[in-house]
Amino acid sequence: MKQAILFCVDDDQQVLRAVTRDLKSRYRNDYRILSTISANEALESLQELKNKGESVALFLSDQKMPEMQGVDFLEKAREFFPDAKRVLLTAYSDTDAAIKAINDVHLDYYLMKPWDPPEEKLFPVLDDLLEEWQSTVIPDYAGIRVVGYQYSPKSHAVKDFLSGNLFPFQWLDLLTNEKATELLEINGLKTSQLPVVFYQDGSFSVNPEITDIAKKIGLNPSASSDLYDVAIIGAGPSGLAAAVYGASEGLKTLVIEKHAPGGQAGTSSRIENYLGFPTGLSGADLTRRAVTQATRFGTEMLSPQEVVKIELRDQYKMLHLKDGAIITTKSLVITSGVSYRQLDTEGLAQFTGAGVYYGAANTEAHACKDKDVYIVGGGNSAGQAAMYLSKFSKNVFIVIRKPDLTATMSSYLIDQIAETPNIAVLGNSEIESVEGGDSLERVKIKFYKENKSECFDAAALFIFIGAKPFTDWTPDELFKDDKGFVLTGRDLQLKDDFKKNWKQPREPYLLETSIPGIFAAGDVRSGAMNRVASAVGEGAMAISFVHRYLAEV
C-alpha cells in the first residue's frame, strides 16, 4: 500500500520549511510529506492525487494566506479527501476564526505559532489525529479504476479487455458506489461520458476505444520491424507455445493478438487436467506464465491488433493489419482459435453485454453476488464457469439439450458440480426467450420432456456453446472444411483441387496448410483435440515444421 500524505500549505517560505522539517523528522518513515506556498496550486494537485487513488491523512494549513484563507482552503480540500484530518496554523489574533472553523469545516485542531518545541506542542496533537485516521480510514484503490454502469455493453467490453490482458482494476458501478459519483463530480464529468477509465498517473479516458486504453497501459499495437522469420496469429495456448519455441530457437518471432492472450483457456477459472499442475491452475495464471516466458526469449507481442488480409508475394507473406500497417514474414502460424457460437434466441441480442455474456464469467462474477444465474452449454468451459460462479451466486443453473453432462464434460467436473449444492443441471431444455428492461431480468426455458415452458428471474446468462473458428479473414487459397476450420497435412488431399494448387515437390507437412509456409495449430485446425495440452503440443510442433520450411527457401 502506498504511504498516505501529510499536506502542508503556508505562503511564508520560512514557516513552511520549518513545519516540513519537523514533520519529516517525525513521520517520514510512515508518511509522505508534500508542501506548497500556494493554496490554489495545492487544490489543483488534490484532483490529480484523487484520480491516482492516493490517500491524504492530514492537511496542515496556515490561516492568513493571500490567495485564500486557510479555513476556505480546508473546506475546499474536504471535497476531495473528506476523511483527512484538518489542522489550522494560526497567530493569536486569529483564534476566533479558528474556533468558528471547528463548526464550519469540521476543523480537528488549531495550532498556535510558534509550535516550538514540536515534541510538546506539535507531535502529540498530530500523533492522536493520525492514530484516529489510521483506525477508521480505508485507503482508495491505487490502480486502474473503471467507472460505468454494470449493464452497459461498453463498460463490459472495457472490463473484459483489462481482465483478459491481466491488468488488475477496480470496478465502480455508478448506481451502487459512492466513490464513482465522487470521481465524476471532482473531475466535472457527466454520466453521458461513461465509461471512464482512471489510470495510476492521475489521467483518465472518457468513453475510450480499446486501442486507446491499450496504448495507455503499455500494450504495443505497432510492430518494431518490417520482416520476421515467423509471425503467429493468435495468443492462445497454441500461439504462446509456438512463440516460446520459436523465439527460444533463434527465430525472429512476432505474435499478433486481436483481443487478449490466453484464448478461451485464458478465461477458465480452473484447469485441473493440465500436466504438471496436480492442484490445477487458472487460465489467467497459465497465460501470465506463458506470456512472461515468450517475452523473456525475445518474442514481440502485438496487441490489440488484427490481421484482416494475407497477401502472398513470392515466398513472403504480407500481413495487412486493421490499422492499415503491413508486416512481412517468411512463415506464418495461424492459431486464431475459436469463439463461442452466437445464439439466435428471441430477445438475446439486445442484452449482449447487459446481462448476457459469451464467456466472461470471471469478469462479471462479482456482479452476480446472491443472485440466480444461468449457463448455456455442457462442455468443460461451461462446467468451470459454473464452479466459479457458484462461489458468488445464489444459484447456478446449467441449461443443456442433452439429458445430462456425461457425453460432453470431463468426469472430474461432473463430480464437482454434483457435490456443489447451489448448482443444478437442467437437462432436456433450452432457452426459449429472454426479457428485461435496460438489462436482462428473466429467462424463459422450454423443457422438452414435460413439453412446457417456464419463466425464471435471472441476473445473468452466460453462453458457452459451439465453436466458430476465426478464419473469415483468411484467403480463398487456404483450404478449410465445411465448418470453416483450417485443413492441414494429409487432410488437404481430400480436396479435389488440392493438386492443382499445391506446386511443391513434397507433400505438406503435418500442420502445414494448402499454402506452403503457412501452418495452423490448436482449436482453429480441423480435427484438433480441443484440449490445452494438445494445443500447446501443436504450437511447439508447428515451429519444428517452420524450421524445415525456412531451410527450403
Beta strands, then each sheet from edge to edge (+ up, - down):
strand 1: 4-9
strand 2: 31-36
strand 3: 56-62
strand 4: 85-90
strand 5: 109-112
strand 6: 144-148
strand 7: 169-173
strand 8: 196-198
strand 9: 204-206
strand 10: 227-233
strand 11: 253-256
strand 12: 300-302
strand 13: 307-313
strand 14: 316-321
strand 15: 326-334
strand 16: 338-339
strand 17: 356-358
strand 18: 372-376
strand 19: 395-399
strand 20: 423-426
strand 21: 429-436
strand 22: 440-447
strand 23: 452-457
strand 24: 460-463
strand 25: 468-469
strand 26: 518-520
sheet 1: 2+ 1+ 3+ 4+ 5+
sheet 2: 7+ 6+ 8- 9+
sheet 3: 12+ 11+ 10+ 15+ 14- 13+
sheet 4: 12+ 11+ 10+ 15+ 26+
sheet 5: 16+ 25-
sheet 6: 17+ 24+ 18+ 19+ 20+
sheet 7: 21+ 22- 23+
end
